[in-house]
Amino acid sequence: MSDYTGRHTTTGADDDLIVAAREWAADDPDQVTRAELEGVITAAEGGDPTAAADLTDRFTGLLQFGTAGLRGALGAGPHRMNRAVVIRAAAGLVAHLKTVTDSPFVVIGRDARYNSDAFATDTAAVVVGAGGRAVLLPEPLPTPVLAFAIRHLGADAGVMVTASHNPPQDNGYKVYLGDGSQIVPPSDEQIATQISKVASVASVPRAESGWEVLGDELLEAYLDAVAGVVAPDTPRDIAVLHTALHGVGDMTVERAFERAGFAAPAKVTTQAAPDPDFPTVAFPNPEEDGALDAALDLARSTAPDLVIANDPDADRCAVAVPDDAVEGGWRLLRGDELGALLASHLLMRGVPTGRRMANSIVSSRLLAAMCRQSGVPHEETLTGFKWIARVEGLHYGYEEALGYCVAPDLVKDKDGISAALLVAELAAILKAEGRTLQSVLDDLHTQLGVHTTDAFSVRVEDLADIGRIMARLRQAPPAEVAGSPVASAEDLAAGAGGLPPTEGLRYLLADDSRIIVRPSGTEPKLKVYLEAIEPVAGPADLAGARDRAARRLAAVRASMESLTAL
């Protein structure tokens, strides 16, 4: 699908664009999006400049596979999530699989967002229409259940219809291959090439029936497996408050906790049931300010030991802990803090020979230091679990955006349910010893230095603004940031550090602060990741070291906010 930027009519709409839009509308199998697009076309032809701009945006090429497959706003046109785009994507995936096997087997899951059920059924119809076998999960379920199902059932590929933590107007299409991991190059390009060969939706064979719908056996198998993440003889006395943020994790988390021998978590009832409108949160991402307000308000009156939150498809896990030193008495752990805590628990258990730990380049360097101290191999990867999960001999992997893979032999992706079980086990063990999760972080920072991280985003309306900011940084790279000289500057697009090329910049300052700037793979924003490391002279210096690191990081952030301003 090409961009349409050619000859304009007196109405402000491009002639070729109008023709292409009418062709797309005529081929659209969904009467709702077909009518939507026809309305935009009519308005654009009538001289409405807003409609003309909208039409142009809808036709700036097909949605492409990014960090998490396809993801975008629901609506009509090739640059939106709709049935026409999904049918093309499914046809391209099946064509790719048929270069390997004549009868591809695809397992398909979905969340509870708008149109997720239709997109899942369309995918099954395309697979069966091409002579393959399609199996649908029985109901909206967490992404980790789909990732588990691929290897459990021996499928050639898996599709999860989800937009994860994106806002209500979005949906997405996440593709896994038969090893249970997300697609990476060259598979994504090969699938995109096959999609580009699809002339029209009408040309794609679609079966009326013939796909299978699983019963409870798949979820039962996942629950049995995930319950084994915790040891059989560790304490279980822990009170957990859980929120699913209107996603699909509530029932699965409850059953997983009970299967593992814990009491069922208390729940934020206003957010427990799936709701595609996400009515109680401005943005259904536990990282976002305000997303956990309802959970923390309830925690203040019920006093659980932990608050655990999943994002809407339950592949991410957030944890808040009691902390009298902060306003409100509860503190949300940063993704890097929880990443270090889970790693410390697994390191204490022991890591088998030949296994290793990994984290993404934008995550804290604390895990690498922990692995060096323990003699465990460590690897740094590009951002995204499609890279982390592919680390040879992976025992544990995480990224700072609340993604944790604590049992890669079960789920070769981030899994917010197994992570929730593991942190509950750690907290219960510590509670029995009269300790807390914070005490473990204190020990780690005292031994290995305070590792303080922060991040901010530059949201854009025009995606070209991201390219302009990156070009500006490349053309005039900073010589110093917050008074500290830039000791090294790496262009990640050149494949720095032996990693595959990716769009981004990495700066290491003379004071050992680190800065990474990269476009988001799932949202229209530029992300800036920061870390400061401060040595600790001993337990008595811990508070002072944390203060020094926080002040240094705040200064770095202020400088970078200025350097990346639009």
C-alpha positions in Angstrom: 0.0 0.0 0.0 1.5 3.3 -1.1 1.2 6.7 0.4 -1.2 8.9 -1.6 0.3 12.4 -2.1 -0.4 13.2 -5.7 -2.6 15.6 -7.7 -5.2 17.5 -5.7 -8.7 18.5 -6.8 -10.3 21.9 -6.0 -11.9 20.2 -3.1 -8.6 19.6 -1.3 -8.8 15.8 -1.7 -6.3 14.0 -4.0 -7.9 12.3 -7.0 -5.9 9.2 -6.7 -6.6 9.0 -3.0 -10.3 9.3 -3.6 -10.2 6.5 -6.1 -8.1 4.3 -3.8 -10.5 5.0 -0.9 -13.5 4.1 -2.9 -11.8 0.8 -4.0 -11.0 0.0 -0.4 -14.5 0.8 0.8 -16.0 -1.5 -1.9 -13.7 -4.3 -0.8 -14.4 -3.8 3.0 -16.4 -6.8 4.3 -17.6 -4.8 7.4 -20.6 -2.6 6.7 -19.8 -0.4 9.7 -16.3 0.6 8.6 -17.4 0.7 5.0 -20.1 3.3 5.8 -17.6 5.2 8.0 -15.1 5.4 5.1 -17.7 6.4 2.6 -18.8 9.2 4.9 -15.2 10.5 5.1 -14.8 10.3 1.3 -18.0 12.3 0.8 -16.9 15.0 3.2 -13.5 15.2 1.6 -15.0 15.5 -1.9 -17.2 18.2 -0.6 -14.2 20.3 0.4 -13.9 19.6 4.1 -10.2 20.0 4.9 -10.4 18.0 8.1 -12.0 15.1 6.2 -9.3 15.4 3.5 -6.6 15.2 6.1 -8.3 12.3 7.9 -8.6 10.4 4.6 -4.9 11.0 3.9 -3.9 9.7 7.3 -6.1 6.6 6.9 -4.2 5.8 3.6 -0.6 6.4 4.7 0.2 2.7 4.0 -0.9 -0.5 5.7 -0.2 -0.9 9.4 3.2 -2.6 9.8 4.5 -5.1 12.3 6.3 -3.2 15.1 7.4 -4.1 18.6 4.1 -5.9 19.2 2.9 -6.8 15.8 0.0 -4.7 14.4 -1.4 -2.1 16.6 -3.5 1.0 15.9 -6.7 2.9 16.2 -9.9 1.1 15.2 -11.5 2.5 12.1 -11.8 2.2 8.3 -8.8 2.3 5.9 -5.5 0.5 5.6 -3.8 2.6 8.4 -6.4 1.5 11.0 -7.3 -1.7 12.7 -10.3 -3.3 11.0 -11.5 -6.5 9.5 -10.1 -5.7 6.0 -6.6 -5.2 7.5 -6.9 -8.2 9.7 -8.0 -10.5 6.9 -5.0 -9.3 4.8 -2.7 -9.9 7.8 -4.0 -13.4 8.3 -3.7 -14.2 4.7 -0.1 -13.0 4.7 0.7 -15.0 7.8 -0.8 -18.1 6.4 1.1 -17.6 3.1 4.3 -17.3 5.0 3.6 -20.4 7.0 2.8 -22.4 3.9 6.3 -21.8 2.7 7.2 -24.3 5.5 4.1 -26.5 5.8 1.2 -27.3 3.5 -1.3 -27.3 6.4 -0.4 -24.7 9.0 -1.8 -25.0 12.5 -2.6 -21.7 14.1 -4.0 -21.1 17.6 -5.8 -17.8 18.1 -6.6 -15.9 21.3 -8.3 -12.6 22.0 -8.9 -10.0 24.7 -12.2 -8.2 25.4 -11.6 -5.0 23.3 -14.0 -3.9 20.6 -13.9 -6.2 17.6 -11.4 -8.6 19.1 -13.9 -11.5 18.7 -14.5 -10.6 15.0 -10.8 -10.3 14.3 -10.1 -13.7 15.9 -12.9 -15.3 13.9 -11.8 -13.8 10.7 -8.3 -15.1 11.3 -9.7 -18.6 11.9 -11.7 -18.3 8.7 -8.7 -17.4 6.6 -6.5 -20.2 8.1 -9.2 -22.9 7.4 -9.9 -21.3 4.0 -6.2 -21.9 3.1 -6.4 -25.5 4.1 -4.9 -25.1 7.6 -6.1 -25.9 11.1 -7.3 -23.1 13.3 -8.0 -23.4 17.0 -9.7 -20.6 19.0 -9.3 -20.1 22.7 -12.8 -20.4 24.3 -13.2 -16.9 25.7 -11.2 -13.6 26.2 -8.1 -14.7 28.0 -4.7 -13.2 28.9 -2.0 -13.1 26.3 0.3 -15.4 28.3 -2.3 -18.2 28.0 -2.1 -17.9 24.2 1.7 -17.8 24.3 1.6 -21.0 26.4 -0.9 -22.6 24.1 1.4 -22.5 21.0 3.9 -24.9 22.4 1.5 -26.8 24.5 -0.6 -27.7 21.4 2.3 -27.9 19.0 1.0 -25.1 16.7 3.0 -23.6 13.9 2.0 -20.1 14.9 -0.2 -18.1 17.3 -2.2 -14.9 17.0 -3.3 -12.8 19.9 -5.8 -10.1 19.2 -5.0 -7.4 21.7 -3.8 -3.9 22.1 -2.4 -4.6 25.5 -2.3 -1.4 27.6 -3.3 1.0 24.7 -6.3 3.3 25.1 -9.8 2.1 24.3 -9.9 3.2 20.7 -7.1 0.9 19.8 -6.7 -2.8 18.9 -3.9 -5.0 17.7 -2.7 -8.2 16.3 0.2 -10.0 17.9 1.9 -12.8 16.0 4.0 -15.6 17.5 5.8 -18.4 15.7 5.8 -22.1 16.7 8.6 -21.8 19.3 6.2 -19.6 21.3 8.1 -16.3 20.8 7.0 -13.2 19.0 8.1 -12.6 15.4 11.4 -10.9 14.7 13.3 -10.0 11.5 13.3 -11.5 8.9 9.9 -13.1 9.7 8.1 -9.8 10.1 9.4 -8.6 6.8 8.5 -11.9 5.1 5.0 -11.8 6.4 4.7 -8.1 5.4 5.8 -9.1 1.9 3.1 -11.7 1.7 0.5 -9.2 3.0 1.5 -6.8 0.2 0.6 -9.5 -2.4 -3.0 -9.7 -1.2 -4.9 -7.9 -4.0 -8.1 -7.6 -2.1 -10.1 -9.0 0.7 -12.4 -10.6 -1.8 -9.5 -12.6 -3.2 -8.8 -14.2 0.2 -10.6 -17.6 0.7 -12.5 -17.6 3.9 -14.2 -20.6 5.4 -17.7 -20.4 6.8 -16.8 -23.0 9.5 -14.3 -25.7 10.2 -12.3 -24.1 13.0 -12.1 -25.6 16.5 -13.0 -23.9 19.8 -11.2 -25.2 22.8 -12.9 -26.1 26.1 -11.5 -25.5 29.6 -8.6 -28.0 29.1 -6.1 -25.4 27.8 -6.6 -23.0 30.6 -6.5 -25.8 33.1 -3.1 -26.9 31.7 -1.8 -23.3 31.9 -2.9 -23.0 35.5 -1.3 -26.3 36.5 1.9 -25.2 34.8 2.0 -21.7 36.2 1.2 -22.8 39.7 4.5 -24.7 39.6 6.4 -21.4 39.4 6.3 -21.2 43.2 7.9 -23.9 45.4 5.6 -26.3 47.2 7.0 -25.7 50.7 7.4 -21.9 50.9 5.1 -19.7 53.1 1.7 -18.7 51.6 0.7 -16.1 54.3 0.3 -13.0 52.2 -2.6 -10.7 51.6 -2.8 -9.4 48.1 -5.1 -6.8 46.5 -5.4 -7.2 42.8 -6.7 -5.1 39.9 -7.2 -6.2 36.4 -7.7 -2.6 35.1 -10.9 -3.7 33.2 -8.9 -6.3 31.3 -9.1 -10.1 31.1 -6.8 -11.1 33.9 -9.1 -11.2 37.0 -10.4 -14.8 36.8 -7.1 -16.3 35.6 -5.1 -14.5 38.4 -7.6 -15.6 41.0 -7.5 -19.2 39.9 -3.7 -19.2 39.6 -3.3 -18.0 43.1 -5.7 -20.6 44.5 -4.0 -23.3 42.4 -0.6 -22.4 43.9 -1.9 -22.5 47.4 -2.4 -18.8 48.1 -5.6 -17.2 49.2 -7.5 -15.6 46.4 -6.5 -12.0 46.1 -9.0 -9.4 47.2 -10.0 -7.4 44.1 -10.9 -3.9 43.0 -14.4 -4.8 42.0 -15.0 -1.7 39.9 -12.1 -2.8 37.7 -12.4 -6.6 37.8 -14.8 -7.3 34.9 -13.5 -6.8 31.3 -14.8 -3.5 29.8 -13.5 -2.2 26.5 -14.2 1.3 27.5 -11.9 1.2 30.6 -14.2 3.6 32.3 -12.4 4.2 35.6 -8.9 4.9 34.2 -7.7 7.6 31.8 -5.1 5.2 30.3 -5.2 1.5 31.1 -1.5 1.1 31.7 -0.3 0.5 35.3 2.8 2.6 34.6 0.7 5.7 34.0 0.0 8.2 36.7 -3.5 7.7 38.2 -4.0 4.2 36.8 -3.8 2.6 40.2 -5.6 5.2 42.2 -8.6 3.0 42.8 -6.4 0.1 44.0 -4.3 2.3 46.3 -7.4 4.0 47.7 -8.8 0.6 48.6 -5.4 -0.5 50.0 -5.3 2.4 52.4 -8.6 1.1 54.0 -7.9 -2.6 53.8 -4.2 -2.8 54.5 -3.0 -5.7 52.3 0.6 -6.7 52.2 0.9 -6.0 48.4 -1.1 -4.4 45.6 -0.7 -6.3 42.3 -2.0 -4.9 39.0 -2.0 -6.4 35.6 -2.5 -4.5 32.3 -5.6 -5.3 30.3 -4.1 -8.4 28.6 -2.3 -9.5 31.8 1.1 -9.9 30.3 2.5 -7.1 32.5 2.7 -6.9 36.3 2.9 -3.9 38.6 3.4 -4.0 42.4 2.9 -1.4 45.0 4.1 -1.7 48.6 3.4 0.0 51.9 5.7 2.9 52.5 5.2 5.4 55.3 7.8 7.7 53.8 5.6 8.7 50.8 2.3 10.6 50.7 -0.6 8.2 50.9 1.5 5.4 52.5 1.9 3.3 49.3 4.6 3.3 46.7 4.5 1.8 43.2 7.7 -0.1 42.5 9.4 0.9 39.4 9.7 -1.8 36.7 13.4 -2.0 37.3 12.9 -2.5 41.1 10.5 -5.3 40.6 12.9 -6.8 38.0 15.7 -6.8 40.5 13.5 -8.3 43.2 12.3 -11.2 41.0 15.9 -11.8 39.9 17.2 -11.9 43.5 14.6 -14.5 44.3 15.6 -16.7 41.4 19.3 -16.2 42.1 18.8 -17.3 45.7 17.1 -20.5 44.4 20.0 -21.2 42.1 20.4 -20.9 38.3 21.1 -24.2 36.5 24.4 -24.4 34.6 24.0 -23.1 31.0 21.1 -20.8 31.8 21.4 -17.0 31.8 19.5 -13.9 32.7 18.7 -11.0 30.3 17.2 -7.6 30.2 16.6 -4.9 27.5 19.1 -2.1 26.9 16.7 0.4 28.3 16.4 -1.4 31.6 18.6 -0.9 34.6 22.2 -2.2 34.7 21.6 -3.6 38.2 20.7 -7.0 36.9 24.0 -7.3 35.1 25.8 -6.3 38.4 23.8 -9.0 40.3 24.7 -11.6 37.7 28.4 -10.7 37.8 28.3 -11.0 41.6 26.6 -14.4 41.4 28.6 -15.8 38.5 25.5 -16.1 36.3 25.8 -15.2 32.6 23.9 -12.1 31.6 22.9 -10.7 28.2 21.6 -7.3 27.1 19.0 -7.2 24.2 17.1 -4.8 22.2 13.8 -3.5 23.6 10.9 -6.0 23.5 10.3 -9.5 24.6 10.6 -10.7 21.0 14.3 -10.2 21.6 14.5 -11.1 25.3 12.7 -14.4 24.9 15.2 -15.5 22.2 18.2 -15.4 24.4 19.8 -18.8 24.4 19.4 -20.6 27.6 17.1 -17.9 29.1 16.3 -18.5 32.8 14.8 -15.1 33.5 14.3 -11.9 31.5 12.7 -8.6 32.1 12.3 -5.1 30.7 11.6 -1.9 32.7 8.1 -1.5 31.2 6.7 -4.0 33.8 7.4 -7.1 31.6 8.8 -10.2 33.3 9.5 -13.7 32.0 10.1 -15.8 35.1 9.4 -19.2 33.5 10.5 -19.2 29.8 10.0 -23.0 29.6 6.3 -22.3 30.0 5.7 -19.0 28.4 8.4 -17.6 26.1 7.1 -14.0 26.6 6.3 -11.7 29.4 3.7 -13.1 31.7 2.1 -10.9 34.4 0.4 -13.9 36.1 3.5 -16.0 36.8 5.3 -12.8 37.8 2.5 -12.0 40.3 2.8 -15.5 41.8 6.6 -15.3 42.1 6.5 -11.8 43.8 3.8 -13.0 46.2 6.0 -16.0 47.1 8.9 -13.8 47.7 6.9 -11.4 49.8 5.4 -14.2 51.9 8.9 -15.6 52.5 10.1 -12.2 53.6 7.1 -11.6 55.8 7.7 -14.9 57.6 11.3 -13.6 58.3 10.1 -10.2 59.4 11.4 -8.5 56.3 10.0 -6.7 53.3 10.6 -6.3 49.6 12.1 -2.9 50.4 14.7 -4.5 52.6 15.9 -6.6 49.7 16.3 -3.5 47.5 18.2 -1.9 50.4 20.6 -4.8 50.5 21.1 -4.8 46.7 21.8 -1.1 46.6 24.2 -1.2 49.6 26.2 -4.0 47.9 26.1 -2.9 44.3 25.4 0.8 44.4 22.1 2.7 44.1 20.7 2.2 40.6 18.1 4.9 40.1 16.0 5.0 36.9 13.5 7.3 35.4 11.8 7.8 32.0 9.7 10.3 30.2 7.9 10.4 26.9 7.4 13.1 24.3 3.9 12.4 22.8 3.4 13.7 19.3 0.4 14.2 17.0 2.6 14.1 13.9 4.9 11.0 13.8 7.3 13.0 11.6 8.1 15.0 14.8 9.8 12.0 16.2 12.1 11.8 13.2 12.8 15.5 13.5 13.9 15.2 17.1 16.1 12.2 16.4 17.7 14.0 13.4 18.4 17.1 15.6 20.1 15.0 18.2 22.3 13.3 15.5 23.2 16.5 13.8 24.0 18.3 17.1 24.8 15.7 19.7 25.2 17.0 23.3 28.8 17.4 24.5 27.6 17.4 28.1 24.3 16.7 30.0 23.5 18.3 33.4 27.2 19.4 33.7 28.6 15.9 33.1 30.6 15.4 29.8 29.3 12.8 27.4 31.9 10.0 27.6 30.4 8.0 24.7 27.6 8.5 22.2 26.3 5.5 20.2 23.9 5.5 17.3 21.9 2.3 17.8 20.9 2.4 14.2 24.5 1.3 13.4 24.2 -1.8 15.5 26.1 -0.6 18.6 27.4 -3.2 21.0 26.9 -6.1 18.7 23.1 -5.7 18.8 21.0 -5.7 15.7 20.4 -2.2 14.3 17.5 -0.3 15.8 16.4 3.3 15.8 17.8 5.0 18.9 20.7 6.8 20.6 22.6 5.9 23.7 24.8 8.3 25.8 27.0 7.3 28.7 28.1 10.3 30.8 31.4 10.7 32.6 29.6 10.2 36.0 28.2 6.9 34.8 24.7 8.2 34.1 23.1 6.6 31.1 20.6 8.0 28.6 18.7 6.2 25.8 16.4 7.9 23.3 14.2 5.8 21.1 10.8 5.9 19.4 8.1 3.8 21.0 7.2 0.7 19.0 3.6 0.8 20.1 2.5 4.4 20.6 3.1 7.8 18.9 5.8 9.0 21.3 9.5 9.3 21.8 10.8 7.7 24.9 13.8 8.8 27.0 15.2 6.4 29.5 17.6 7.5 32.3 19.8 5.9 34.9 22.2 7.1 37.5 24.4 4.8 39.6 25.7 6.1 42.9 28.3 4.2 45.0 27.3 3.5 48.7 29.9 3.7 51.4 27.9 1.4 53.7 24.5 1.0 55.3 24.7 4.4 56.9 25.3 6.0 53.5 22.4 4.4 51.7 19.9 7.3 52.3 22.5 9.8 51.3 23.5 7.9 48.2 19.8 7.6 47.1 19.4 11.4 47.6 22.6 12.0 45.5 21.4 9.7 42.7 17.9 11.2 42.7 19.3 14.8 42.4 21.7 13.8 39.6 18.9 12.0 37.7 16.6 15.0 38.1 19.2 17.2 36.6 19.8 14.8 33.7 16.0 14.6 33.1 15.7 18.4 33.0 18.5 18.7 30.4 17.0 15.9 28.3 13.5 17.4 28.4 15.0 20.5 26.9 17.0 18.7 24.3 14.0 16.6 23.1 11.4 19.4 23.2 9.3 19.9 20.1 
